[in-house]
């Protein structure tokens, strides 16, 4: 049995976020790490709450991550409930 595809949306270059994704029937939203307030736990919880309220799962696009210290990137991704971090380890 084939399952229907789960489409996602990448926000690079777009000004719309979770609202557009939810209205369009998307279930995943790729969010650049640069748009996340990585040092503000309350804001990270707010981002997660906004996504959860709309039925959106986040994917964090982190770009290049230094292999010696990926902790902050993965901690921010975990705080917003992102099961995936797309990055380049170097």
C-alpha positions as CSV (number, residue, x, y, z in Angstrom):
1,X,0.0,0.0,0.0
2,X,1.4,3.4,-1.0
3,X,1.0,6.2,1.6
4,X,0.3,9.7,0.5
5,X,3.5,11.9,0.4
6,X,4.2,14.2,3.3
7,X,5.2,17.5,1.7
8,X,7.4,20.1,3.4
9,X,8.3,23.7,2.8
10,X,11.7,25.4,3.1
11,X,11.5,29.0,4.3
12,X,14.8,30.2,2.7
13,X,13.8,33.3,0.7
14,X,10.2,33.3,2.0
15,X,8.7,35.6,4.4
16,X,5.9,33.2,5.4
17,X,6.4,30.5,8.0
18,X,4.0,28.2,9.8
19,X,0.8,29.8,8.7
20,X,1.6,29.4,5.0
21,X,2.8,25.8,5.5
22,X,-0.4,24.8,7.5
23,X,-2.7,26.5,5.0
24,X,-1.0,24.8,2.1
25,X,-1.4,21.3,3.8
26,X,2.3,21.0,4.4
27,X,3.4,19.0,7.5
28,X,7.1,19.9,7.7
29,X,8.8,23.3,7.6
30,X,12.5,23.7,7.2
31,X,13.6,26.6,9.3
32,X,17.1,28.1,9.1
33,X,19.0,28.1,12.4
34,X,19.7,31.8,11.8
35,X,16.0,32.4,12.3
36,X,15.9,30.6,15.7
37,X,16.7,32.5,18.9
38,X,19.1,29.8,20.1
39,X,20.0,31.6,23.4
40,X,16.4,32.3,24.4
41,X,14.6,29.2,25.8
42,X,11.3,31.0,26.1
43,X,11.4,32.0,22.5
44,X,12.3,28.5,21.4
45,X,9.3,27.1,23.3
46,X,7.2,29.7,21.6
47,X,8.4,28.6,18.2
48,X,7.6,25.0,19.0
49,X,4.2,25.9,20.3
50,X,3.3,27.8,17.2
51,X,4.4,24.9,15.0
52,X,2.6,22.3,17.2
53,X,-0.6,24.4,17.2
54,X,-0.6,24.2,13.4
55,X,0.4,20.5,13.1
56,X,3.8,21.4,11.7
57,X,7.0,19.5,12.4
58,X,10.2,21.5,12.1
59,X,13.4,20.6,10.4
60,X,16.4,22.8,11.4
61,X,18.7,23.8,8.6
62,X,22.0,24.6,10.3
63,X,24.4,24.9,7.5
64,X,28.0,24.3,8.6
65,X,28.5,23.0,12.1
66,X,31.9,22.5,13.7
67,X,32.3,18.9,14.7
68,X,33.9,20.0,18.0
69,X,30.9,21.8,19.3
70,X,27.5,20.9,17.8
71,X,25.8,21.0,21.2
72,X,24.1,24.4,20.8
73,X,22.7,23.5,17.4
74,X,21.3,20.2,18.5
75,X,19.9,21.7,21.7
76,X,18.0,24.4,19.8
77,X,16.7,21.8,17.4
78,X,15.5,19.6,20.3
79,X,13.9,22.6,22.0
80,X,11.7,23.3,18.9
81,X,10.9,19.6,18.5
82,X,12.9,19.1,15.3
83,X,13.6,15.4,14.7
84,X,16.0,16.4,11.9
85,X,19.0,18.8,11.7
86,X,20.2,19.3,8.1
87,X,23.9,20.4,8.4
88,X,27.4,19.9,7.1
89,X,29.9,18.7,9.8
90,X,33.3,20.1,9.4
